């Protein structure tokens, strides 16, 4: 039998400012067999996510930073090749934080079975996974979006933003998306049913453009990006508006993030609320949310799009593309094939 070789990426150094390929080191080594209570997983789909940039800096955050030399963090869907854990059998599809590598030996307690068909197993990393759950709880629990309200979503062509906007439409809201190209804006309106979409790069006065798209103001702002987009959006909020702070990708690579408008007076005058959240705050309620997300997909009311990069060797390239707006929908690396 041919020896299996694990290909992985580890953190070479903590990047300062804009991350580049020098932060990553490629390694190869033979695959080890699982021990008692462990499972050998062949990675099929690897999720590439902006939050990983925060873990590449040795600063306090809501999750522990990676250490230099550690395998780059990442969630994946894989296939069990060998199991020494009673809950898993050879051939099972599993979800876990294997990191950026082609094989992983994992404790069984850190894996969960994927109950989706093999051809759609990647959805467990997107619309039926962490991004979909983030959109669900961010919009409905933090944002408290209600029928008839105007919901503005930044980063709307990404995995979380596109799902949040679609859920808002399902709930009877008027939905406006902000994206980084005319093509993405068209996908939001023509493909996903958003009421309007704005290419922020095409408007020198973004607040004016957003105001035209949101003639009744903004009741819920689902913020995935921060930066100048959010500066413009916050000036349009209505009384009792809710600002859902989900991500700030505009600042993730900034050594000294620029100071934007001070928004507390705007919140005060409008009796509005801004709240950050982490999806795992709602972990006990994931099963209930998943039932609804799966039902909406089955009914054709919730759609998914994926941008796929082939090969674990290209994981850093895929990751850097996040900060250039290279993806539409969920960004994935196709690492291997099912056996």
VOVEX-692482 format. One record per residue (C-alpha): residue in one letter; x, y, z; residue number from 1. Coordinates in steps of 0.02 Angstrom, whole numbers, plus 32768, in hexadecimal, padded with zeros to 4 digits. Each point is the difference from the previous one (the first is absolute). Example, Ala and Ser with C-alpha at 12.3 -4.5 7.8 and 13.67 -1.06 7.14 Angstrom:
% VOVEX-692482
  type     u     v     w  seq
     a  8267  7F1F  8186    1
     s  8045  80AC  7FDF    2
***
This chain:
% VOVEX-692482
  type     u     v     w  seq
     x  8000  8000  8000    1
     x  8042  80AC  7FD3    2
     x  8032  8066  8098    3
     x  7F8A  8091  8022    4
     x  8055  80AA  8009    5
     x  7FB2  808E  8062    6
     x  800F  80AC  7FB2    7
     x  7FE5  808F  8079    8
     x  801C  80B9  801B    9
     x  803E  8046  80A3   10
     x  8017  80B0  8042   11
     x  80B1  8038  7FD5   12
     x  7FF9  80A9  8058   13
     x  7F84  807D  8043   14
     x  7FDC  8078  7F70   15
     x  7FFF  80BC  801B   16
     x  7F85  8061  7F98   17
     x  7FC4  7FB0  7F5F   18
     x  801D  7F45  8007   19
     x  8060  7FB1  7F70   20
     x  8043  7F54  7FD3   21
     x  8098  8014  8070   22
     x  7F8F  7FDE  8095   23
     x  7FE6  7F4C  7FC6   24
     x  8077  7F6B  7FFC   25
     x  7FDA  7F63  7F9C   26
     x  802B  7F57  804C   27
     x  7FF3  7F49  7FCD   28
     x  800A  7F67  8071   29
     x  7FC1  7F4C  8004   30
     x  7F50  7FE7  8044   31
     x  7FFD  7FAD  80AB   32
     x  7F7D  7F7F  8033   33
     x  7F7C  8031  8081   34
     x  8014  7FD0  80B5   35
     x  7F7A  7FCA  807C   36
     x  7F6A  8073  7FF5   37
     x  8042  8053  7F63   38
     x  7FC9  8008  7F4A   39
     x  8067  8014  7F61   40
     x  7FA8  807C  7F8E   41
     x  8022  8024  7F49   42
     x  7FD4  80B7  7FE4   43
     x  7F8D  801B  7F6B   44
     x  7FC5  80B4  8014   45
     x  805D  8087  8062   46
     x  7FA9  80A0  8038   47
     x  8060  80A3  7FE8   48
     x  7FC5  8088  8078   49
     x  802E  80B5  8028   50
     x  8001  7FE4  80BC   51
     x  80A0  7F9A  7FED   52
     x  805E  80A4  7FE2   53
     x  7FDA  8032  80B3   54
     x  8049  7F5D  8041   55
     x  80A2  8025  7FA1   56
     x  8026  808E  8079   57
     x  803A  7FE7  80B5   58
     x  7F7A  8072  8049   59
     x  7F6E  7FDC  8073   60
     x  7F5E  7FD8  7FA6   61
     x  7F68  7F90  8015   62
     x  8068  7F6A  7FCC   63
     x  80B4  7FD1  8028   64
     x  8080  8038  7F7E   65
     x  8062  7F7E  7FA0   66
     x  80B4  7FE1  8030   67
     x  808F  800C  7F83   68
     x  801B  7F51  7FBA   69
     x  7F4C  7FCC  801B   70
     x  7F95  7FBE  7F71   71
     x  7F95  808E  7FBC   72
     x  7F53  7FF6  804E   73
     x  7F6C  7FCE  7F97   74
     x  7F63  7F99  7FFD   75
     x  7FE8  7F76  7F81   76
     x  7F92  7F73  7FC5   77
     x  805B  7F5C  7FEA   78
     x  7FEE  7F45  7FEF   79
     x  802E  7F83  8088   80
     x  8088  7F8A  7FC1   81
     x  8025  7FA9  80A6   82
     x  7FA3  8009  80A4   83
     x  802B  7FCD  80B1   84
     x  7F6B  805B  8047   85
     x  7F58  7FA9  801A   86
     x  7F97  808B  7FB2   87
     x  8056  7FFD  7F56   88
     x  8015  7F80  7F77   89
     x  806C  7FFD  7F65   90
     x  7FAD  8067  7F77   91
     x  7FA1  8077  8073   92
     x  7FFD  80B7  7FD0   93
     x  8034  806E  8091   94
     x  8010  80B8  802D   95
     x  808F  8040  806A   96
     x  808A  8080  8019   97
     x  8089  7F9E  7FAA   98
     x  8061  8099  7FC7   99
     x  8052  801C  7F58  100
     x  803B  7F4F  7FD7  101
     x  7FD0  7F6E  7F92  102
     x  7FF4  7F7F  808C  103
     x  7FE0  8012  80BA  104
     x  8001  7F8C  8095  105
     x  7F79  8043  8073  106
     x  7FB2  7FD0  80A7  107
     x  7F52  7FBD  7FDC  108
     x  7FB6  807C  807C  109
     x  8036  808F  7F8F  110
     x  7FA2  7FC1  7F68  111
     x  7F4A  7FF6  7FCE  112
     x  7FAD  7F9E  7F76  113
     x  7FC3  805B  7F65  114
     x  7F50  7FC8  7FD5  115
     x  8000  804D  7F51  116
     x  8012  7FA5  7F5B  117
     x  80B5  7FF1  7FC9  118
     x  7FE8  8075  7F6C  119
     x  7FC2  8089  8074  120
     x  8071  7FDD  8094  121
     x  8055  80A8  7FE3  122
     x  7F60  8058  8038  123
     x  802E  7FCC  80B2  124
     x  8089  8085  7FF4  125
     x  7F8F  8085  7FB5  126
     x  7F46  801C  7FF9  127
     x  7FDE  7F68  8071  128
     x  8096  8020  8070  129
     x  8053  808A  8062  130
     x  7FDF  808B  7F7F  131
     x  7F48  7FD3  7FF0  132
     x  7FEA  7FF7  80BC  133
     x  805C  80A6  8014  134
     x  7F87  8051  7F86  135
     x  7F69  7FB1  8054  136
     x  8026  8033  80B2  137
     x  804E  80A6  7FD2  138
     x  7F68  8038  7F9F  139
     x  7F73  7FB5  8066  140
     x  8043  8001  80B2  141
     x  807B  8091  8005  142
     x  7FAF  8069  7F77  143
     x  7F4C  7FD1  802A  144
     x  7FCF  801E  7F4A  145
     x  7F44  8011  7FE8  146
     x  7F8C  7FFD  7F6B  147
     x  7FFA  80A5  7FA2  148
     x  80A7  8040  8041  149
     x  8094  8033  7F95  150
     x  8099  7F91  8016  151
     x  80A8  803A  7FBC  152
     x  808A  7F7D  7FF0  153
     x  80B7  8027  7FE0  154
     x  8070  7F79  7FB7  155
     x  7F5C  7FC2  7FB8  156
     x  804D  7F90  7F7A  157
     x  8061  7F9B  8080  158
     x  7FCA  7F60  8057  159
     x  7FB3  8055  8098  160
     x  7FBE  809C  7FAC  161
     x  7FA8  7FA6  7F71  162
     x  7FAA  7F8C  807B  163
     x  7FCF  808D  8076  164
     x  7FB1  8060  7F72  165
     x  7F9D  7F6A  7FC4  166
     x  7FBF  7FDD  80AF  167
     x  7FCB  80B6  800D  168
     x  7F9C  7FEB  7F5F  169
     x  7FB0  7F61  8044  170
     x  7FCB  8064  8098  171
     x  7FAE  8087  7F94  172
     x  8082  8089  800A  173
     x  803D  8077  7F7B  174
     x  80B6  7FCE  7FE3  175
     x  8090  8066  7FBB  176
     x  80AC  7FB6  7FE8  177
     x  80AB  8052  7FF2  178
     x  8082  7FA5  7F97  179
     x  80A4  8024  7FA6  180
     x  7FD2  7FEE  7F48  181
     x  7F71  8018  7F87  182
     x  8000  7F45  7FDF  183
     x  7FE8  7FD8  80B8  184
     x  7F79  8085  800F  185
     x  7FA1  7FB1  7F6E  186
     x  800D  7F54  8050  187
     x  7FB4  8045  80A0  188
     x  7F69  804A  7FA8  189
     x  7FE7  7F88  7F6E  190
     x  803C  7F61  8052  191
     x  7FCE  8013  80B6  192
     x  7F6E  8079  7FF8  193
     x  804A  8094  805F  194
     x  7F99  809D  7FE2  195
     x  809B  8066  7FD7  196
     x  80BD  7FF2  8001  197
     x  808A  8082  7FFE  198
     x  80B2  7FEA  7FBF  199
     x  805D  8067  8081  200
     x  8095  8015  7F8D  201
     x  7F97  8059  7F7C  202
     x  7FC1  8090  806B  203
     x  806D  808F  803E  204
     x  7F73  8032  8077  205
     x  7FCF  7F58  8049  206
     x  7F89  8048  8080  207
     x  7F9D  8053  7F75  208
     x  7FFA  7F5D  7F9D  209
     x  7FC9  7F9B  8098  210
     x  7F7F  8084  802B  211
     x  7FB4  7FF1  7F52  212
     x  7FF8  7F43  8013  213
     x  7FB4  800E  80AF  214
     x  7F7E  808B  7FED  215
     x  7FAF  7FD5  80A7  216
     x  80A4  7FFA  805E  217
     x  804E  7F67  8051  218
     x  7FB1  7F9C  808D  219
     x  8082  7F74  8007  220
     x  80B3  8013  7FC4  221
     x  8058  7F58  7FF5  222
     x  80B7  8032  8001  223
     x  8080  7F86  7FBA  224
     x  8087  807C  7FCC  225
     x  8010  809F  8068  226
     x  8067  808C  7FB3  227
     x  7FB9  8086  7F8E  228
     x  7F6A  7F94  7FD0  229
     x  7FC6  7FFD  80B4  230
     x  8026  80B9  8016  231
     x  7F85  8023  7F74  232
     x  7F7E  7F82  8038  233
     x  7FF6  8037  80B5  234
     x  7FCF  80B0  7FC9  235
     x  7F5F  7FB7  7FB9  236
     x  7FBC  7FA2  8097  237
     x  7F50  801D  803E  238
     x  7FC0  8011  80B1  239
     x  800F  7F5D  805F  240
     x  8074  7FBA  7F7B  241
     x  806E  7F69  8025  242
     x  80B4  7FF5  7FC2  243
     x  803C  7F4C  7FFA  244
     x  80BF  7FFD  800C  245
     x  802F  7F5B  7FB0  246
     x  80A9  8024  7FAF  247
     x  807C  808D  7FDE  248
     x  8065  7FBC  7F6F  249
     x  8030  80B0  7FC8  250
     x  806D  800D  809C  251
     x  8048  7F50  8012  252
     x  80A5  802B  7FAB  253
     x  8011  80B2  8040  254
     x  8093  8023  8075  255
     x  7FAE  80A4  8034  256
     x  7F48  7FFE  7FD0  257
     x  7FC3  80AF  7FD2  258
     x  7F87  8050  8079  259
     x  7F55  800F  7FB1  260
     x  7F6D  806B  8036  261
     x  7FD5  7FF4  80B7  262
     x  7F56  7FAB  7FFB  263
     x  7FC3  800C  80B3  264
     x  7FA4  80A4  7FE2  265
     x  7FA8  7FB0  7F6B  266
     x  7FCC  7F6E  806D  267
     x  7FC4  8077  8086  268
     x  7F99  8070  7F90  269
     x  7FAF  7F69  7FAC  270
     x  7FF1  7F97  809E  271
     x  8057  7F7B  7F9A  272
     x  8069  7F6A  8033  273
     x  80A4  7FB9  7FBF  274
     x  802F  7F51  803A  275
     x  808D  7F8A  7FD4  276
     x  7FE8  7F45  800A  277
     x  8055  7F59  7FE4  278
     x  7F98  7F74  7FB6  279
     x  8036  7F84  8086  280
     x  7FA1  806B  807E  281
     x  7F67  7FA6  7FB9  282
     x  8049  7F50  7FF5  283
     x  7F77  7FAE  8067  284
     x  7F81  803A  7F7E  285
     x  805E  7FC7  7F64  286
     x  7F90  7F67  7FE2  287
     x  7F61  806A  7FFB  288
     x  804E  807D  7F88  289
     x  8042  7F75  7F91  290
     x  7F51  7FB9  7FEA  291
     x  7FC4  80A7  7FBD  292
     x  8097  801C  7F90  293
     x  7FEE  7F53  7FB3  294
     x  7F45  8019  7FE6  295
     x  801B  80A6  7FA8  296
     x  8080  7FAF  7F8E  297
     x  7F8A  7F70  7FD8  298
     x  7F79  807E  7FD5  299
     x  8077  8060  7F8D  300
     x  7FF3  809D  8069  301
     x  80B7  7FFA  8037  302
     x  808A  7FED  7F7F  303
     x  80BA  7FE0  800E  304
     x  8093  802E  7F93  305
     x  80B3  7FC5  8014  306
     x  80A8  803C  7FC0  307
     x  8073  7F68  7FF9  308
     x  80BE  7FFF  7FF9  309
     x  8050  7F5A  7FD4  310
     x  808C  7FB5  8069  311
     x  8041  8015  80B1  312
     x  809C  804E  7FB2  313
     x  7F95  8097  7FD2  314
     x  7FB3  801E  80AC  315
     x  8068  809E  8024  316
     x  7FD1  8046  7F55  317
     x  7F49  7FDF  8026  318
     x  800E  8052  80AB  319
     x  8054  809D  7FBC  320
     x  7F76  800D  7F7F  321
     x  7F82  801D  808C  322
     x  804C  80AC  801E  323
     x  7FF6  802B  7F47  324
     x  7F4B  7FCF  7FEB  325
     x  802D  7F6C  7F91  326
     x  7F72  7F92  803C  327
     x  7F46  8001  7FE3  328
     x  7FA3  7F9B  8082  329
     x  8060  7F82  8069  330
     x  80BA  7FED  7FDC  331
     x  803F  7F4C  8008  332
     x  809D  7F9F  7FD7  333
     x  7FDF  7F56  7FB0  334
     x  8087  7F99  8054  335
     x  7FDA  7F4C  7FCF  336
     x  7F85  7F86  7FB3  337
     x  7F90  7F84  8058  338
     x  8045  7F4E  8009  339
***
